[in-house]
């Protein structure tokens, strides 16, 4: 269900699709869509500049209509952005940072209504006092 104040249903579908391509899930961890973290995406979009949000919305709409194999190919190219000349490399870098950043931040922030990602990966960030200095464990 799309209840986003920022994304159209098509853009919402694109976010779910790219999220599931990047985080398909396995026998232990849920997929991006199953984690239901997308329901909290507006919390992130509220702080984006208009131009950044506009770019993300265009990409998400395109991703919604692209076949998954093309989407996987584009995402693979973003990992090799340093191999391309500046104009192309810059675009790939922006896709990498923007889209992957949104997906990974939502998923690993553990803000979804689904299973707790932090519990599933046994991640517990805490500061422990040891003598006179604090250590992160």
Contact map, one row per residue, 1 for C-alpha under 8 A:
11100000000000000000000000000000000000000000000000000000000000000000000000000000000000000000000000000000000000000000000000000000000000000
11110001100100000000000000000000000000100000000000000000000000000000000000000000000000000000000000000000000000000000000000000000000000000
11111000000000000000000000000000000000100000000000000000000000000000000000000000000000000000000000000000000000000000000000000000000000000
01111111000100000000000000000000000000101100000000000000000000000000000000000000000000000000000000000000000000000000000000000000000000000
00111110000000000000000000000000000000000100000000000000000000000000000000000000000000000000000000000000000000000000000000000000000000000
00011111000000000000000000000000000000000100100000000000000000000000000000000000000000000000000000000000000000000000000000000000000000000
00011111111100000000000000000000000000000000000000000000100000000000000000000000000000000000000000000000000000000000000000000000000000000
01010111111100000000000000000000000000000000000000000000000000000000000000000000000000000000000000000000000000000000000000000000000000000
01000011111110000000000000000000000000000000000000000000000000000000000000000000000000000000000000000000000000000000000000000000000000000
00000011111111000000000000000000000000000000000000000000000110010000000000000000000000000000000000000000000000000000000000000000000000000
00000011111111100000000000000000000000000000000000000000110110010000000000000000000000000000000000000000000000000000000000000000000000000
01010011111111110000000000000000000000000000000000000000000100000000000000000000000000000000000000000000000000000000000000000000000000000
00000000111111111000000000000000000000000000000000000000000110010000000000000000000000000000000000000000000000000000000000000000000000000
00000000011111111100000000000000000000000000000000000000000111111000000000000000000000000000000000000000000000000000000000000000000000000
00000000001111111110000000000000000001000000000000000000000100110000000000000000000000000000000000000010000000000000000000000000000000000
00000000000111111111000000000001100001000000000000000000000000000000000000000000000000000000000000000000000000000000000000000000000000000
00000000000011111111100000000000000000000000000000000000000000110000000000000000000000000000000000000000000000000000000000000000000000000
00000000000001111111110000000000000000000000000000000000000100110000001000000000000000000000000000000010000000000000000000000000000000000
00000000000000111111111100000011100000000000000000000000000000000000000000000000000000000000000000000010000000000000000000000000000000000
00000000000000011111111110000011100000000000000000000000000000000000000000000000000000000000000000000000000000000000000000000000000000000
00000000000000001111111100000000000000000000000000000000000000000001001100000000000000000000000000000000000000000000000000000000000000000
00000000000000000111111100000001000000000000000000000000000000000000000000000000000000000000000000010010000000000000000000000000000000000
00000000000000000011111110000011000000000000000000000000000000000000000000000000000000000000000000000000000000000000000000000000000000000
00000000000000000011111111000111000000000000000000000000000000000000000000000000000000000000000000000000000000000000000000000000000000000
00000000000000000001001111111111000000000000000000000000000000000000000000000000000000000000000000000000000000000000000000000000000000000
00000000000000000000000111111110000000000000000000000000000000000000000000000000000000000000000000000000000000000000000000000000000000000
00000000000000000000000011111100000000000000000000000000000000000000000000000000000000000000000000000000000000000000000000000000000000000
00000000000000000000000011111100000000000000000000000000000000000000000000000000000000000000000000000000000000000000000100000000000000000
00000000000000000000000011111110000000000000000000000000000000000000000000000000000000000000000000000000000000000000100100000000000000000
00000000000000000000000111111111111000000000000000000000000000000000000000000000000000000000000000000000000000000010000000000000000000000
00000000000000000011001111001111111000000000000000000000000000000000000000000000000000000000000000000000000000000000000000000000000000000
00000000000000010011011110000111111111000000000000000000000000000000000000000000000000000000000000000010001000000000000000000000000000000
00000000000000010011000000000111111111000000000000000000000000000000000000000000000000000000000000000000000000000000000000000000000000000
00000000000000000000000000000111111100000000000000000000000000000000000000000000000000000000000000000000000000000100000000000000000000000
00000000000000000000000000000111111111000000000000000000000000000000000000000000000000000000000000000000001000011110100000000000000000000
00000000000000000000000000000001111111100000000000000000000000000000000000000000000000000000000000000000000000011100000000000000000000000
00000000000000000000000000000001101111111000000000000000000000000000000000000000000000000000000000000000011001111100000000000000000000000
00000000000000110000000000000001101111111000000000000000000000000000000000000000000000000000000000000000010000010000000000000000000000000
01110000000000000000000000000000000111111100000000000000000000000000000000000000000000000000000000000000000000010000000000000000000000000
00000000000000000000000000000000000011111111000000000000000000000000000000000000000000000000000000000000010000110000000000000000000000000
00010000000000000000000000000000000011111111100000000000000000000000000000000000000000000000000000000000010000000000000000000000000000000
00011100000000000000000000000000000000111111110000000000000000000000000000000000000000000000000000000000000000000000000000000000000000000
00000000000000000000000000000000000000011111111000000000000000000000000000000000000000000000000000000000000000000000000000000000000000000
00000000000000000000000000000000000000011111111100000000000000000000000000000000000000000000000000000100000000000000000000000000000000000
00000100000000000000000000000000000000001111111100001000000000000000000000000000000000000000000000000000000000000000000000000000000000000
00000000000000000000000000000000000000000111111100000000000000000000000000000000000000000000000000000000000000000000000000000000000000000
00000000000000000000000000000000000000000011111110000000000000000000000000000000000000000000000000000000000000000000000000000000000000000
00000000000000000000000000000000000000000001111111011000000000000000000000000000000000000000000000000000000000000000000000000000000000000
00000000000000000000000000000000000000000000001111111000000000000000000000000000000000000000000000000000000000000000000000000000000000000
00000000000000000000000000000000000000000000000111111100000000000000000000000000000000000000000000000000000000000000000000000000000000000
00000000000000000000000000000000000000000000000011111110000000000000000000000000000000000000000000000000000000000000000000000000000000000
00000000000000000000000000000000000000000000000111111111000000000000000000000000000000000000000000000000000000000000000000000000000000000
00000000000000000000000000000000000000000000100111111111100000000000000000000000000000000000000000000000000000000000000000000000000000000
00000000000000000000000000000000000000000000000001111111110000000000000000000000000000000000000000000000000000000000000000000000000000000
00000000000000000000000000000000000000000000000000111111111000000000000000000000000000000000000000000000000000000000000000000000000000000
00000000000000000000000000000000000000000000000000011111111100000000000000000000000000000000000001100000000000000000000000000000000000000
00000010001000000000000000000000000000000000000000001111111110000000000000000000000000000000000000000000000000000000000000000000000000000
00000000001000000000000000000000000000000000000000000111111111000000000000000000000000000000000000000000000000000000000000000000000000000
00000000000000000000000000000000000000000000000000000011111111100000000000000000000000000000000000000000000000000000000000000000000000000
00000000011111100100000000000000000000000000000000000001111111110000000000000000000000000000000000000000000000000000000000000000000000000
00000000011011000000000000000000000000000000000000000000111111111000000000000000000000000000000000000000000000000000000000000000000000000
00000000000001000000000000000000000000000000000000000000011111111100000000000000000000000000000000000000000000000000000000000000000000000
00000000000001101100000000000000000000000000000000000000001111111100001000000000000000000000000000000000000000000000000000000000000000000
00000000011011101100000000000000000000000000000000000000000111111100000000000000000000000000000000000000000000000000000000000000000000000
00000000000001000000000000000000000000000000000000000000000011111110000000000000000000000000000000000000000000000000000000000000000000000
00000000000000000000000000000000000000000000000000000000000001111111011000000000000000000000000000000000000000000000000000000000000000000
00000000000000000000000000000000000000000000000000000000000000001111111000000000000000000000000000000000000000000000000000000000000000000
00000000000000000000100000000000000000000000000000000000000000000111111100000000000000000000000000000000000000000000000000000000000000000
00000000000000000000000000000000000000000000000000000000000000000011111110000000000000000000000000000000000000000000000000000000000000000
00000000000000000000000000000000000000000000000000000000000000000111111111000000000000000000000000000000000000000000000000000000000000000
00000000000000000100100000000000000000000000000000000000000000100111111111100000000000000000000000000000000000000000000000000000000000000
00000000000000000000100000000000000000000000000000000000000000000001111111110000000000000000000000000000000000000000000000000000000000000
00000000000000000000000000000000000000000000000000000000000000000000111111111000000000000000000000000000000000000000000000000000000000000
00000000000000000000000000000000000000000000000000000000000000000000011111111100000000000000000000000000000000000000000000000000000000000
00000000000000000000000000000000000000000000000000000000000000000000001111111110000000000000000100000000000000000000000000000000000000000
00000000000000000000000000000000000000000000000000000000000000000000000111111111000000000000000000000000000000000000000000000000000000000
00000000000000000000000000000000000000000000000000000000000000000000000011111111100000000001000000000000000000000000000000000000000000000
00000000000000000000000000000000000000000000000000000000000000000000000001111111100000000001101100000000000000000000000000000000000000000
00000000000000000000000000000000000000000000000000000000000000000000000000111111100000000000000100000000000000000000000000000000000000000
00000000000000000000000000000000000000000000000000000000000000000000000000011111111100000000000000000000000000000000000000000000000000000
00000000000000000000000000000000000000000000000000000000000000000000000000001111111100011101100000000000000000000000000000000000000000000
00000000000000000000000000000000000000000000000000000000000000000000000000000001111110001000000000000000000000000000000000000000000000000
00000000000000000000000000000000000000000000000000000000000000000000000000000001111110001000000000000000000000000000000000000000000000000
00000000000000000000000000000000000000000000000000000000000000000000000000000001111111011000000000000000000000000000000000000000000000000
00000000000000000000000000000000000000000000000000000000000000000000000000000000011111111000000000000000000000000000000000000000000000000
00000000000000000000000000000000000000000000000000000000000000000000000000000000000111111100000000000000000000000000000000000000000000000
00000000000000000000000000000000000000000000000000000000000000000000000000000000000011111110000000000000000000000000000000000000000000000
00000000000000000000000000000000000000000000000000000000000000000000000000000000100111111111000000000000000000000000000000000000000000000
00000000000000000000000000000000000000000000000000000000000000000000000000000000111111111111100000000000000000000000000000000000000000000
00000000000000000000000000000000000000000000000000000000000000000000000000000000100001111111110000000000000000000000000000000000000000000
00000000000000000000000000000000000000000000000000000000000000000000000000000000000000111111111000000000000000000000000000000000000000000
00000000000000000000000000000000000000000000000000000000000000000000000000001100100000011111111100000000000000000000000000000000000000000
00000000000000000000000000000000000000000000000000000000000000000000000000000100100000001111111110000000000000000000000000000000000000000
00000000000000000000000000000000000000000000000000000000000000000000000000000000000000000111111111000000000000000000000000000000000000000
00000000000000000000000000000000000000000000000000000000000000000000000000000100000000000011111111110000000000000000000000000000000000000
00000000000000000000000000000000000000000000000000000000000000000000000000100110000000000001111111111000000000000000000000000000000000000
00000000000000000000000000000000000000000000000000000000000000000000000000000000000000000000111111111000000000000000000000000000000000000
00000000000000000000000000000000000000000000000000000001000000000000000000000000000000000000011111111100000000000000000000000000000000000
00000000000000000000000000000000000000000000000000000001000000000000000000000000000000000000001111111110000000000000000000000000000000000
00000000000000000000010000000000000000000000000000000000000000000000000000000000000000000000001111111111000000000000000000000000000000000
00000000000000000000000000000000000000000000000000000000000000000000000000000000000000000000000111111111100000000000000000000000000000000
00000000000000000000000000000000000000000001000000000000000000000000000000000000000000000000000001111111110000000000000000000000000000000
00000000000000100110010000000001000000000000000000000000000000000000000000000000000000000000000000111111111000000000000000000000000000000
00000000000000000000000000000000000000000000000000000000000000000000000000000000000000000000000000011111111100000000000000000000000000000
00000000000000000000000000000000000000000000000000000000000000000000000000000000000000000000000000001111111110000000000000000000000000000
00000000000000000000000000000000000011011000000000000000000000000000000000000000000000000000000000000111111111110000000000000000000000000
00000000000000000000000000000001001010000000000000000000000000000000000000000000000000000000000000000011111111110000100000000000000000000
00000000000000000000000000000000000000000000000000000000000000000000000000000000000000000000000000000001111111100000110000000000000000000
00000000000000000000000000000000000000000000000000000000000000000000000000000000000000000000000000000000111111100000000000000000000000000
00000000000000000000000000000000000010000000000000000000000000000000000000000000000000000000000000000000011111110001110000000000000000000
00000000000000000000000000000000000010010000000000000000000000000000000000000000000000000000000000000000011111111000000000000000000000000
00000000000000000000000000000000001111110000000000000000000000000000000000000000000000000000000000000000011001111111000000000000000000000
00000000000000000000000000000000001110000000000000000000000000000000000000000000000000000000000000000000000000111110000000000000000000000
00000000000000000000000000000000011110000000000000000000000000000000000000000000000000000000000000000000000000011111000000000000000000000
00000000000000000000000000000100001000000000000000000000000000000000000000000000000000000000000000000000000000011111100100000000000000000
00000000000000000000000000000000000000000000000000000000000000000000000000000000000000000000000000000000000001010111111100000000000000000
00000000000000000000000000001000001000000000000000000000000000000000000000000000000000000000000000000000001101000011111110000000000000000
00000000000000000000000000000000000000000000000000000000000000000000000000000000000000000000000000000000000101000001111111110000000000000
00000000000000000000000000000000000000000000000000000000000000000000000000000000000000000000000000000000000000000001111111110000000000000
00000000000000000000000000011000000000000000000000000000000000000000000000000000000000000000000000000000000000000011111111100000000000000
00000000000000000000000000000000000000000000000000000000000000000000000000000000000000000000000000000000000000000000111111100000000000000
00000000000000000000000000000000000000000000000000000000000000000000000000000000000000000000000000000000000000000000011111110000000000000
00000000000000000000000000000000000000000000000000000000000000000000000000000000000000000000000000000000000000000000011111111000000000000
00000000000000000000000000000000000000000000000000000000000000000000000000000000000000000000000000000000000000000000011001111100000000000
00000000000000000000000000000000000000000000000000000000000000000000000000000000000000000000000000000000000000000000000000111110000000011
00000000000000000000000000000000000000000000000000000000000000000000000000000000000000000000000000000000000000000000000000011111000000011
00000000000000000000000000000000000000000000000000000000000000000000000000000000000000000000000000000000000000000000000000001111100001111
00000000000000000000000000000000000000000000000000000000000000000000000000000000000000000000000000000000000000000000000000000111110001111
00000000000000000000000000000000000000000000000000000000000000000000000000000000000000000000000000000000000000000000000000000011111111100
00000000000000000000000000000000000000000000000000000000000000000000000000000000000000000000000000000000000000000000000000000001111111100
00000000000000000000000000000000000000000000000000000000000000000000000000000000000000000000000000000000000000000000000000000000111111000
00000000000000000000000000000000000000000000000000000000000000000000000000000000000000000000000000000000000000000000000000000000111111000
00000000000000000000000000000000000000000000000000000000000000000000000000000000000000000000000000000000000000000000000000000000111111100
00000000000000000000000000000000000000000000000000000000000000000000000000000000000000000000000000000000000000000000000000000011111111110
00000000000000000000000000000000000000000000000000000000000000000000000000000000000000000000000000000000000000000000000000000011110011111
00000000000000000000000000000000000000000000000000000000000000000000000000000000000000000000000000000000000000000000000000001111000001111
00000000000000000000000000000000000000000000000000000000000000000000000000000000000000000000000000000000000000000000000000001111000000111
